[in-house]
Amino acid sequence: MSRLSILWLTAALIGAMWTGELRAQAPQGGQGGQQATALPDGAGKELVQRACTACHGVNQITNSTGYTRERWQALFSTMIKLPDPQAATVAQYLGTHFPPKPGREPKLVPGPVQISFREWQVPTLGQRSRDPVQSPDGMIWWAGHWGNIVGRLNPRTGEMREWTLPQGARPHSITSDRAGNIWYMGNGNGTVGKLDPKTGQATVYILPDPAARDPHTPAFDRNGVLWFTVQNGNMVGRLNPANGDIRLVKIPTPDADPYGMDIDSKGVPWVALTGTYKIARIDPVTMAVREYPVPDQKSRIRRVAITSDDMIWYVNYSLGRLGRLNPVTGEVKEWQSPSGEDTQPYAIVAVDDIIWYNESRRRPDALVRFDPKTERFQSWAFPSGVGTLRNLRATADGNLLVHQTSVNRIGVVTINRSTTTSSR
Ligand code: HEC
């Protein structure tokens, strides 16, 4: 057993002994053990070192924007349940040594469009809830990446239920098929799985190449074929649910890190290559890959979204820009995000040909709307405030499904159609 995993285990055990509530599976997908960053001395330091490293390094704390004692307590209570005296000590320590510091606030742009946020905290703490998606029956599903969980929210009643996946799967993302099965990307063990909510059984597909590590983002095409990116394996995959056939292709650029994906009106998948400055087109029949560079080689594109005119919109994470690739001419246009260069735009979706994305480096994380016709921005802060929106999708009625990984929340953003100029 490597030293790293012993550290994980120890941290996990201590956490479990203290609380009796930290689920054994919660830290397994985390990134604990990265404890190189030193914490300042003071009462509570040891506690923080033990309680806060089961899932991630203390760098999450030292790099944070800082909070008051009360806000620290509210924040970490979404990750771990500590007995009262320990929680008070930890909050006191963090509030003293990591008080709020300015500089991470978003520059919010006012405008005429009204939206409303509804957020739910999911049951298992610190699970890294993400990538909510709607199934045909109107339920909202999420992936609990570090908790090895798939969860379901009934947005009408607020009722939630969680399923633990086969060991080691660690779902990076999920999507729903037309029958309401939930397909997950087994990021931890190179699998793709299908959870049947009626039976609670998962069908597991092992990717046919051991190099296909890190299945990442899924999307169904209109024929019901499942496409997915394989980030570390530098591949794109295609799974035919009718017979379980899986085909994988390599991306020509080494270490291109295929990441987000969307499918255009002709059924062609487009993939953000976040390890380089390119977007890839995958031929839906032959799976031939064609790469489209964007002008600035420092660009790192997380995700793409496609409008009805088949323009490829993208979030330029490293340069804080929104971009548009015209796939016919190869022409690229970019706009600076309202809060500037250091904003790390992360998730993106097109709804009724309006672009929505976020400024993930800001605290609070900011949701941004861009109208391609007027080239105007408008933006809002997430109410829960602390966390990262990593993938954006729409509901059937054109609202947004959101999440915040740090505060363990998923949510729905309802767009008030009477305040938009488009048809709905
Ligand atoms: C059970 C797992 C778990 C434990 C234990 C845990 N965290 Fe976290 N923490 C998370 C997850 C998940 C995130 C989001 C990481 C991501 O999005 O990559 C996070 C993120 C954070 C962040 C970043 C906030 C931001 O700006 O987005 C801070 C600060 C933080 N944790 C503090 C703490 C502290 C303090 C403790 C101990 C009291 C703690 N964590 C224990 C799961 C955990």
Boltz pocket constraint, residues with backbone or C-beta under 6 A from the ligand:
constraints:
  - pocket:
      binder: B
      contacts: [[A, 15], [A, 26], [A, 27], [A, 30], [A, 48], [A, 51], [A, 52], [A, 53], [A, 54], [A, 55], [A, 56], [A, 60], [A, 61], [A, 64], [A, 65], [A, 76], [A, 79], [A, 80], [A, 90], [A, 94], [A, 125], [A, 126], [A, 127], [A, 128], [A, 129], [A, 146], [A, 363], [A, 386], [A, 387], [A, 388], [A, 405], [A, 406], [A, 407]]
      max_distance: 6.0
